């Protein structure tokens, strides 16, 4: 078979497989946040918050209520494409800000991760195997094409390098099928770790539980999001222009409300109210970020109140391009998050129950 024809058929087959995979494949870390109320923080300091829907080609954050844009039209969601993920600092989820139903769903997802069933363990091992043989398959494809062309050195070639085209397409196909296997991260899966995040030129550390990882993201749950020596900030209303909290600036310019935070703590904005008008927020504000909202014309600026509190623990999905697992952390009770304690307690109770059943079982 002519080398050019063989290359064309290979590209066609790989492109067909890739199209099928792309139509269904979603990143595992992002998929765990699907349907939850989250905050998307971009590296430039902008924030978007709402209910997230995860698609194979990106994510869409649906606002609680339509937002009035400066141009006057209504915006119902924010779309963030897959090729923009490098511009994401993190995706935040504040557990205590979720509805009771969403909190139970979150706990169930984490409990299944801590105590996976047989099929889940088999599926993970299969994904790890695919990741380990990924480089070997790519090299094999290159060798096959090279051998075919060596037999027909006079065959016409496509513009550019066919080997390079097939390697690039094969890499994308295999990357979609299975994420890169990392033995070091696998050894610390659902253990307490310290993650270092590069935030606007400085390094910020979070201590949490490594729930999952993919070739592009780290998923950390129950991460401590404030310094241990900082007193928790209770939920309370704040007026624009008040200087009650160091580093917090709430400004109202016309109808645009801006909440900027430069303190050490991570804040959670629950809602904004003005008289009978109320706007749910569910927005996490890391240090150095700003949350903006355009108020409707009927709102009285003199009655605006911003209800916020400090965040003690938060779940995060962070791009691996600017985050790294740096330390294994202490698992003592002093640092053990409440969720992890409850999950571990359930597992210990299950083990004791199984042990008692074996002990009391009648002998033949």
C-alpha positions as a Markdown table, in Angstrom:
| # | Residue | x | y | z |
|---|---|---|---|---|
| 1 | Unk | 0.0 | 0.0 | 0.0 |
| 2 | Unk | 1.2 | 3.5 | -0.9 |
| 3 | Unk | 2.7 | 5.3 | 2.2 |
| 4 | Unk | 0.6 | 8.4 | 1.5 |
| 5 | Unk | -2.6 | 6.4 | 1.2 |
| 6 | Unk | -1.8 | 4.5 | 4.4 |
| 7 | Unk | -1.2 | 7.8 | 6.2 |
| 8 | Unk | -4.5 | 9.2 | 5.0 |
| 9 | Unk | -6.4 | 6.2 | 6.1 |
| 10 | Unk | -4.7 | 6.3 | 9.5 |
| 11 | Unk | -5.5 | 9.9 | 9.9 |
| 12 | Unk | -9.1 | 9.4 | 8.9 |
| 13 | Unk | -9.5 | 6.5 | 11.4 |
| 14 | Unk | -7.9 | 8.4 | 14.3 |
| 15 | Unk | -9.9 | 11.5 | 13.5 |
| 16 | Unk | -13.1 | 9.5 | 13.6 |
| 17 | Unk | -12.2 | 7.9 | 16.9 |
| 18 | Unk | -11.2 | 11.3 | 18.3 |
| 19 | Unk | -14.5 | 12.9 | 17.3 |
| 20 | Unk | -16.5 | 10.1 | 19.1 |
| 21 | Unk | -14.4 | 10.4 | 22.2 |
| 22 | Unk | -14.6 | 14.2 | 22.2 |
| 23 | Unk | -18.4 | 14.1 | 22.1 |
| 24 | Unk | -18.5 | 12.3 | 25.5 |
| 25 | Unk | -15.2 | 12.7 | 27.4 |
| 26 | Unk | -15.2 | 15.1 | 30.3 |
| 27 | Unk | -12.3 | 15.7 | 32.7 |
| 28 | Unk | -12.8 | 13.7 | 35.9 |
| 29 | Unk | -11.8 | 16.5 | 38.3 |
| 30 | Unk | -14.1 | 19.0 | 36.6 |
| 31 | Unk | -16.9 | 16.3 | 36.3 |
| 32 | Unk | -17.0 | 16.0 | 40.2 |
| 33 | Unk | -18.0 | 19.7 | 40.4 |
| 34 | Unk | -20.8 | 19.3 | 37.8 |
| 35 | Unk | -24.1 | 20.7 | 39.0 |
| 36 | Unk | -22.6 | 22.4 | 42.1 |
| 37 | Unk | -22.5 | 26.1 | 42.9 |
| 38 | Unk | -18.8 | 27.2 | 42.3 |
| 39 | Unk | -16.6 | 30.2 | 41.8 |
| 40 | Unk | -14.3 | 30.4 | 38.8 |
| 41 | Unk | -11.3 | 32.5 | 39.4 |
| 42 | Unk | -9.3 | 33.7 | 36.4 |
| 43 | Unk | -5.6 | 34.6 | 36.8 |
| 44 | Unk | -6.3 | 38.2 | 35.9 |
| 45 | Unk | -8.3 | 38.6 | 39.1 |
| 46 | Unk | -11.8 | 38.2 | 37.7 |
| 47 | Unk | -14.5 | 36.0 | 39.3 |
| 48 | Unk | -17.5 | 34.3 | 38.0 |
| 49 | Unk | -19.9 | 32.3 | 40.2 |
| 50 | Unk | -23.0 | 30.1 | 39.7 |
| 51 | Unk | -24.0 | 26.6 | 38.9 |
| 52 | Unk | -21.4 | 24.8 | 36.8 |
| 53 | Unk | -22.2 | 22.5 | 33.9 |
| 54 | Unk | -19.3 | 20.5 | 32.6 |
| 55 | Unk | -19.0 | 19.7 | 28.9 |
| 56 | Unk | -16.3 | 17.9 | 26.9 |
| 57 | Unk | -15.3 | 21.2 | 25.3 |
| 58 | Unk | -15.4 | 23.4 | 28.3 |
| 59 | Unk | -17.6 | 24.6 | 31.2 |
| 60 | Unk | -20.7 | 26.8 | 31.5 |
| 61 | Unk | -21.5 | 28.7 | 34.7 |
| 62 | Unk | -25.2 | 29.5 | 35.0 |
| 63 | Unk | -26.0 | 32.5 | 37.1 |
| 64 | Unk | -28.5 | 32.3 | 39.9 |
| 65 | Unk | -30.5 | 35.1 | 38.2 |
| 66 | Unk | -29.8 | 36.9 | 34.9 |
| 67 | Unk | -27.1 | 39.6 | 35.2 |
| 68 | Unk | -27.5 | 43.0 | 33.7 |
| 69 | Unk | -24.5 | 43.8 | 31.5 |
| 70 | Unk | -23.1 | 47.3 | 31.1 |
| 71 | Unk | -24.6 | 47.3 | 27.5 |
| 72 | Unk | -28.0 | 46.8 | 29.0 |
| 73 | Unk | -28.8 | 43.2 | 27.9 |
| 74 | Unk | -29.3 | 40.2 | 30.2 |
| 75 | Unk | -26.6 | 37.6 | 30.6 |
| 76 | Unk | -27.6 | 34.2 | 31.9 |
| 77 | Unk | -24.3 | 32.3 | 31.9 |
| 78 | Unk | -20.6 | 32.5 | 31.4 |
| 79 | Unk | -18.9 | 30.0 | 28.9 |
| 80 | Unk | -15.2 | 29.0 | 29.5 |
| 81 | Unk | -13.7 | 26.9 | 26.7 |
| 82 | Unk | -11.3 | 24.1 | 27.1 |
| 83 | Unk | -8.4 | 25.9 | 25.4 |
| 84 | Unk | -8.8 | 28.7 | 28.0 |
| 85 | Unk | -8.2 | 26.4 | 31.0 |
| 86 | Unk | -4.6 | 27.6 | 31.4 |
| 87 | Unk | -6.0 | 31.0 | 32.2 |
| 88 | Unk | -8.0 | 29.5 | 35.2 |
| 89 | Unk | -6.4 | 30.0 | 38.6 |
| 90 | Unk | -8.9 | 27.6 | 40.3 |
| 91 | Unk | -12.5 | 26.4 | 40.6 |
| 92 | Unk | -13.7 | 26.8 | 44.2 |
| 93 | Unk | -16.6 | 25.1 | 45.9 |
| 94 | Unk | -17.5 | 26.2 | 49.5 |
| 95 | Unk | -19.2 | 23.2 | 51.1 |
| 96 | Unk | -21.1 | 25.1 | 53.8 |
| 97 | Unk | -22.5 | 27.4 | 51.2 |
| 98 | Unk | -24.2 | 24.5 | 49.4 |
| 99 | Unk | -27.8 | 23.4 | 49.8 |
| 100 | Unk | -28.3 | 20.3 | 52.1 |
| 101 | Unk | -29.0 | 18.1 | 49.1 |
| 102 | Unk | -25.8 | 19.3 | 47.4 |
| 103 | Unk | -23.9 | 18.7 | 50.6 |
| 104 | Unk | -25.1 | 15.1 | 50.8 |
| 105 | Unk | -24.2 | 14.5 | 47.2 |
| 106 | Unk | -20.7 | 15.9 | 47.8 |
| 107 | Unk | -20.2 | 13.7 | 50.8 |
| 108 | Unk | -21.4 | 10.6 | 48.8 |
| 109 | Unk | -18.9 | 11.4 | 46.0 |
| 110 | Unk | -16.0 | 11.7 | 48.5 |
| 111 | Unk | -17.1 | 8.6 | 50.4 |
| 112 | Unk | -17.1 | 6.5 | 47.2 |
| 113 | Unk | -13.6 | 7.8 | 46.5 |
| 114 | Unk | -12.3 | 6.8 | 50.0 |
| 115 | Unk | -13.9 | 3.4 | 49.9 |
| 116 | Unk | -14.1 | 2.4 | 46.2 |
| 117 | Unk | -16.0 | -0.7 | 45.0 |
| 118 | Unk | -14.5 | -3.5 | 43.0 |
| 119 | Unk | -15.5 | -2.0 | 39.6 |
| 120 | Unk | -14.2 | 1.4 | 40.5 |
| 121 | Unk | -10.8 | 0.0 | 41.5 |
| 122 | Unk | -10.6 | -2.1 | 38.3 |
| 123 | Unk | -11.5 | 1.0 | 36.3 |
| 124 | Unk | -8.8 | 3.1 | 37.9 |
| 125 | Unk | -6.2 | 0.4 | 37.3 |
| 126 | Unk | -7.2 | 0.2 | 33.7 |
| 127 | Unk | -6.8 | 4.0 | 33.3 |
| 128 | Unk | -3.4 | 3.8 | 34.9 |
| 129 | Unk | -2.4 | 1.1 | 32.6 |
| 130 | Unk | -3.5 | 3.2 | 29.6 |
| 131 | Unk | -1.4 | 6.1 | 30.9 |
| 132 | Unk | 1.7 | 3.9 | 31.3 |
| 133 | Unk | 1.6 | 2.5 | 27.8 |
| 134 | Unk | 0.8 | 5.9 | 26.2 |
| 135 | Unk | 4.3 | 6.8 | 25.2 |
| 136 | Unk | 5.0 | 3.3 | 23.9 |
| 137 | Unk | 1.9 | 3.5 | 21.6 |
| 138 | Unk | 3.0 | 6.8 | 20.2 |
| 139 | Unk | 6.5 | 5.6 | 19.5 |
| 140 | Unk | 5.0 | 2.4 | 17.9 |
| 141 | Unk | 2.9 | 4.5 | 15.5 |
| 142 | Unk | 6.0 | 6.4 | 14.5 |
| 143 | Unk | 8.0 | 3.3 | 13.9 |
| 144 | Unk | 5.2 | 1.7 | 11.8 |
| 145 | Unk | 4.9 | 4.8 | 9.5 |
| 146 | Unk | 8.7 | 4.9 | 9.2 |
| 147 | Unk | 8.9 | 1.2 | 8.2 |
| 148 | Unk | 6.1 | 1.7 | 5.6 |
| 149 | Unk | 7.8 | 4.7 | 4.0 |
| 150 | Unk | 11.2 | 2.9 | 4.0 |
| 151 | Unk | 9.7 | 0.2 | 1.8 |
| 152 | Unk | 8.3 | 2.8 | -0.6 |
| 153 | Unk | 11.0 | 5.6 | -0.6 |
| 154 | Unk | 9.7 | 7.0 | -3.9 |
| 155 | Unk | 6.1 | 7.5 | -2.7 |
| 156 | Unk | 4.6 | 10.9 | -2.7 |
| 157 | Unk | 4.2 | 12.5 | 0.7 |
| 158 | Unk | 1.8 | 15.0 | 2.1 |
| 159 | Unk | 2.8 | 18.5 | 2.8 |
| 160 | Unk | 4.6 | 18.6 | 6.1 |
| 161 | Unk | 5.5 | 15.4 | 8.0 |
| 162 | Unk | 2.9 | 12.6 | 8.0 |
| 163 | Unk | 4.6 | 11.1 | 11.0 |
| 164 | Unk | 4.2 | 14.4 | 12.9 |
| 165 | Unk | 0.5 | 14.6 | 12.0 |
| 166 | Unk | -0.2 | 11.1 | 13.1 |
| 167 | Unk | 1.8 | 11.5 | 16.3 |
| 168 | Unk | -0.1 | 14.6 | 17.2 |
| 169 | Unk | -3.5 | 13.2 | 16.5 |
| 170 | Unk | -2.6 | 9.9 | 18.2 |
| 171 | Unk | -1.4 | 11.8 | 21.3 |
| 172 | Unk | -4.7 | 13.6 | 21.5 |
| 173 | Unk | -6.7 | 10.4 | 21.1 |
| 174 | Unk | -4.8 | 8.5 | 23.7 |
| 175 | Unk | -4.8 | 11.5 | 26.0 |
| 176 | Unk | -8.6 | 11.6 | 25.8 |
| 177 | Unk | -8.9 | 7.9 | 26.5 |
| 178 | Unk | -6.7 | 7.8 | 29.6 |
| 179 | Unk | -5.0 | 10.5 | 31.7 |
| 180 | Unk | -1.3 | 10.3 | 32.4 |
| 181 | Unk | -0.5 | 7.9 | 35.3 |
| 182 | Unk | 1.6 | 9.5 | 38.0 |
| 183 | Unk | 2.9 | 7.0 | 40.6 |
| 184 | Unk | 3.8 | 9.7 | 43.0 |
| 185 | Unk | 0.4 | 11.3 | 43.1 |
| 186 | Unk | -1.2 | 7.8 | 43.0 |
| 187 | Unk | 0.6 | 7.0 | 46.3 |
| 188 | Unk | -0.9 | 10.1 | 48.0 |
| 189 | Unk | -4.4 | 9.7 | 46.5 |
| 190 | Unk | -7.0 | 10.7 | 49.2 |
| 191 | Unk | -4.3 | 11.6 | 51.7 |
| 192 | Unk | -3.6 | 14.9 | 53.2 |
| 193 | Unk | -1.2 | 16.9 | 51.1 |
| 194 | Unk | 0.1 | 20.5 | 50.8 |
| 195 | Unk | -0.5 | 22.0 | 47.4 |
| 196 | Unk | 1.5 | 25.1 | 46.3 |
| 197 | Unk | -0.4 | 27.4 | 43.9 |
| 198 | Unk | 1.3 | 30.2 | 41.9 |
| 199 | Unk | -1.0 | 33.1 | 42.3 |
| 200 | Unk | -0.1 | 36.3 | 40.5 |
| 201 | Unk | 3.6 | 35.8 | 41.0 |
| 202 | Unk | 3.5 | 34.5 | 44.6 |
| 203 | Unk | 3.2 | 31.1 | 46.1 |
| 204 | Unk | 0.1 | 30.2 | 48.2 |
| 205 | Unk | -0.1 | 26.9 | 50.1 |
| 206 | Unk | -3.3 | 24.9 | 50.8 |
| 207 | Unk | -3.5 | 21.8 | 53.0 |
| 208 | Unk | -6.2 | 19.4 | 51.9 |
| 209 | Unk | -7.1 | 16.0 | 50.6 |
| 210 | Unk | -6.0 | 14.9 | 47.2 |
| 211 | Unk | -9.2 | 13.4 | 45.8 |
| 212 | Unk | -8.2 | 12.9 | 42.2 |
| 213 | Unk | -5.9 | 14.1 | 39.4 |
| 214 | Unk | -5.8 | 14.1 | 35.6 |
| 215 | Unk | -3.2 | 15.2 | 33.1 |
| 216 | Unk | -4.5 | 18.8 | 33.4 |
| 217 | Unk | -6.0 | 19.3 | 36.9 |
| 218 | Unk | -5.6 | 18.5 | 40.6 |
| 219 | Unk | -8.8 | 18.0 | 42.7 |
| 220 | Unk | -8.4 | 19.0 | 46.4 |
| 221 | Unk | -11.2 | 18.7 | 48.9 |
| 222 | Unk | -11.6 | 20.1 | 52.4 |
| 223 | Unk | -8.5 | 22.4 | 52.0 |
| 224 | Unk | -7.8 | 24.9 | 54.7 |
| 225 | Unk | -8.3 | 28.3 | 53.0 |
| 226 | Unk | -7.2 | 30.7 | 55.7 |
| 227 | Unk | -4.2 | 31.0 | 58.1 |
| 228 | Unk | -4.5 | 29.0 | 61.3 |
| 229 | Unk | -3.7 | 32.1 | 63.4 |
| 230 | Unk | -6.6 | 34.1 | 61.9 |
| 231 | Unk | -9.8 | 34.4 | 63.8 |
| 232 | Unk | -12.9 | 33.2 | 61.8 |
| 233 | Unk | -15.1 | 36.0 | 60.4 |
| 234 | Unk | -18.8 | 35.3 | 61.2 |
| 235 | Unk | -21.5 | 35.9 | 58.7 |
| 236 | Unk | -22.5 | 39.6 | 58.9 |
| 237 | Unk | -23.7 | 42.5 | 56.6 |
| 238 | Unk | -21.3 | 45.1 | 55.4 |
| 239 | Unk | -22.1 | 48.5 | 53.8 |
| 240 | Unk | -20.3 | 50.0 | 50.8 |
| 241 | Unk | -17.5 | 52.3 | 52.0 |
| 242 | Unk | -17.1 | 50.8 | 55.5 |
| 243 | Unk | -13.6 | 50.0 | 56.8 |
| 244 | Unk | -14.6 | 47.3 | 59.3 |
| 245 | Unk | -12.2 | 44.7 | 57.9 |
| 246 | Unk | -8.6 | 45.2 | 56.9 |
| 247 | Unk | -8.1 | 44.5 | 53.2 |
| 248 | Unk | -11.8 | 44.5 | 52.3 |
| 249 | Unk | -13.1 | 47.3 | 50.0 |
| 250 | Unk | -16.8 | 47.5 | 49.0 |
| 251 | Unk | -17.4 | 50.2 | 46.5 |
| 252 | Unk | -20.6 | 51.4 | 44.8 |
| 253 | Unk | -20.1 | 53.4 | 41.6 |
| 254 | Unk | -23.4 | 54.2 | 40.0 |
| 255 | Unk | -25.1 | 50.8 | 39.8 |
| 256 | Unk | -21.9 | 48.7 | 39.8 |
| 257 | Unk | -21.1 | 47.1 | 43.2 |
| 258 | Unk | -17.5 | 46.0 | 43.6 |
| 259 | Unk | -16.2 | 43.7 | 46.4 |
| 260 | Unk | -12.4 | 43.7 | 46.5 |
| 261 | Unk | -10.4 | 41.7 | 49.0 |
| 262 | Unk | -6.7 | 42.0 | 49.8 |
| 263 | Unk | -6.6 | 40.4 | 53.3 |
| 264 | Unk | -5.1 | 37.0 | 54.3 |
| 265 | Unk | -8.4 | 35.2 | 54.6 |
| 266 | Unk | -10.6 | 33.8 | 51.9 |
| 267 | Unk | -14.1 | 35.2 | 51.9 |
| 268 | Unk | -17.5 | 33.9 | 51.0 |
| 269 | Unk | -20.2 | 36.3 | 49.8 |
| 270 | Unk | -23.6 | 34.7 | 50.6 |
| 271 | Unk | -26.0 | 37.4 | 49.3 |
| 272 | Unk | -26.5 | 41.1 | 48.6 |
| 273 | Unk | -29.7 | 42.8 | 49.8 |
| 274 | Unk | -31.3 | 46.2 | 49.7 |
| 275 | Unk | -34.6 | 46.6 | 51.4 |
| 276 | Unk | -37.0 | 43.9 | 50.0 |
| 277 | Unk | -34.6 | 43.2 | 47.1 |
| 278 | Unk | -32.2 | 40.3 | 47.5 |
| 279 | Unk | -29.6 | 38.7 | 45.2 |
| 280 | Unk | -28.0 | 35.2 | 46.2 |
| 281 | Unk | -24.3 | 35.1 | 45.4 |
| 282 | Unk | -22.5 | 32.0 | 46.6 |
| 283 | Unk | -19.2 | 33.6 | 45.6 |
| 284 | Unk | -15.7 | 32.7 | 47.1 |
| 285 | Unk | -13.3 | 35.6 | 47.0 |
| 286 | Unk | -9.6 | 34.7 | 47.3 |
| 287 | Unk | -7.1 | 37.4 | 48.4 |
| 288 | Unk | -6.4 | 39.7 | 45.5 |
| 289 | Unk | -9.6 | 39.1 | 43.6 |
| 290 | Unk | -12.7 | 41.3 | 42.9 |
| 291 | Unk | -16.4 | 40.4 | 42.6 |
| 292 | Unk | -18.5 | 42.8 | 40.5 |
| 293 | Unk | -22.3 | 43.0 | 40.2 |
| 294 | Unk | -24.4 | 45.4 | 38.3 |
| 295 | Unk | -27.4 | 46.3 | 40.5 |
| 296 | Unk | -30.9 | 46.7 | 38.9 |
| 297 | Unk | -32.3 | 50.3 | 38.6 |
| 298 | Unk | -34.9 | 49.8 | 41.3 |
| 299 | Unk | -32.3 | 49.2 | 44.1 |
| 300 | Unk | -31.8 | 52.0 | 46.6 |
| 301 | Unk | -28.0 | 52.4 | 46.9 |
| 302 | Unk | -28.3 | 53.6 | 50.5 |
| 303 | Unk | -29.7 | 50.3 | 51.6 |
| 304 | Unk | -27.2 | 48.0 | 50.0 |
| 305 | Unk | -25.7 | 45.3 | 52.3 |
| 306 | Unk | -23.2 | 42.6 | 51.5 |
| 307 | Unk | -23.5 | 39.5 | 53.6 |
| 308 | Unk | -20.1 | 37.7 | 53.9 |
| 309 | Unk | -18.0 | 35.6 | 56.1 |
| 310 | Unk | -14.6 | 33.9 | 56.1 |
| 311 | Unk | -14.1 | 30.5 | 54.6 |
| 312 | Unk | -12.4 | 27.8 | 56.7 |
| 313 | Unk | -12.4 | 24.9 | 54.2 |
| 314 | Unk | -13.0 | 24.8 | 50.5 |
| 315 | Unk | -12.8 | 22.3 | 47.6 |
| 316 | Unk | -10.7 | 23.2 | 44.6 |
| 317 | Unk | -9.9 | 22.1 | 41.1 |
| 318 | Unk | -6.6 | 23.6 | 40.1 |
| 319 | Unk | -4.7 | 23.5 | 36.7 |
| 320 | Unk | -1.4 | 21.5 | 37.1 |
| 321 | Unk | 0.3 | 24.2 | 35.0 |
| 322 | Unk | 0.6 | 26.4 | 38.1 |
| 323 | Unk | 0.0 | 24.0 | 41.0 |
| 324 | Unk | 2.1 | 21.2 | 42.5 |
| 325 | Unk | 1.7 | 18.7 | 45.3 |
| 326 | Unk | 4.7 | 19.7 | 47.5 |
| 327 | Unk | 4.3 | 17.9 | 50.8 |
| 328 | Unk | 2.6 | 15.0 | 52.4 |
| 329 | Unk | 0.7 | 16.5 | 55.4 |
| 330 | Unk | 0.0 | 15.6 | 59.0 |
| 331 | Unk | -3.1 | 13.4 | 59.3 |
| 332 | Unk | -3.5 | 13.9 | 63.1 |
| 333 | Unk | -6.8 | 15.0 | 64.6 |
| 334 | Unk | -5.5 | 18.5 | 65.0 |
| 335 | Unk | -5.5 | 19.0 | 61.3 |
| 336 | Unk | -8.1 | 16.5 | 60.2 |
| 337 | Unk | -11.1 | 18.1 | 58.5 |
| 338 | Unk | -14.5 | 17.3 | 59.8 |
| 339 | Unk | -15.6 | 15.6 | 56.6 |
| 340 | Unk | -12.6 | 13.4 | 56.6 |
| 341 | Unk | -13.2 | 12.4 | 60.2 |
| 342 | Unk | -16.8 | 11.5 | 59.5 |
| 343 | Unk | -15.8 | 9.4 | 56.4 |
| 344 | Unk | -13.0 | 7.7 | 58.3 |
| 345 | Unk | -15.3 | 7.0 | 61.2 |
| 346 | Unk | -17.9 | 5.4 | 58.9 |
| 347 | Unk | -15.1 | 3.2 | 57.4 |
| 348 | Unk | -13.9 | 2.1 | 60.8 |
| 349 | Unk | -17.4 | 1.3 | 61.9 |
| 350 | Unk | -17.9 | -0.8 | 58.8 |
| 351 | Unk | -14.7 | -2.7 | 59.5 |
| 352 | Unk | -15.7 | -3.3 | 63.1 |
| 353 | Unk | -19.1 | -4.6 | 61.9 |
| 354 | Unk | -17.5 | -7.0 | 59.4 |
| 355 | Unk | -15.1 | -8.1 | 62.1 |
| 356 | Unk | -17.8 | -8.8 | 64.6 |
| 357 | Unk | -19.8 | -10.8 | 62.0 |
| 358 | Unk | -16.8 | -13.0 | 61.4 |
| 359 | Unk | -16.1 | -13.5 | 65.1 |
| 360 | Unk | -19.7 | -14.4 | 65.9 |
| 361 | Unk | -20.2 | -16.6 | 62.9 |
| 362 | Unk | -20.9 | -20.3 | 63.9 |
| 363 | Unk | -18.2 | -22.8 | 63.2 |
| 364 | Unk | -18.8 | -26.1 | 61.6 |
